[in-house]
Amino acid sequence: MAFTSLHYITNNLVHKRDYLCTQKKSIKIFFSRYYKQATKLDESSVLALSGIISCQLRERQFDVAREQLDFLKEIQASPGATGGASANNKSEILYMSAVLGRQTG
């Protein structure tokens, strides 16, 4: 039951992130409040961590994003990964890795 609720909350946060990004509003407040709260609930949530990394990339915080992305890759590779580990998450991780590589050379 708790996992289902947590999964619903994290999915909801991802949709809010996407909405704010399309509205071109500052995501700094969103990042600090919602994704950090989601990671407090489940620090190994793939969705919450990918949201944080996505925000860091948009804010050009490349060093921090690289560390978080490495951590996310470890979580994704571990058996029993939580937070909706799926092919979609793997493709998002690959995309963020490509964006980071392109931005940092």
SULNOR-V575176 format. One record per run of one state. SS is the DSSP state (hx for helix, st for strand, lp for the rest). FROM is the first residue (numbers start at 1). LEN is the number of residues. If there is no record, write none. Layout:
ss=SS from=FROM len=LEN
ss=SS from=FROM len=LEN
This chain:
ss=lp from=1 len=1
ss=hx from=2 len=21
ss=lp from=23 len=5
ss=hx from=28 len=14
ss=lp from=42 len=4
ss=hx from=46 len=13
ss=lp from=59 len=3
ss=hx from=62 len=16
ss=lp from=78 len=9
ss=hx from=87 len=18
ss=lp from=105 len=1
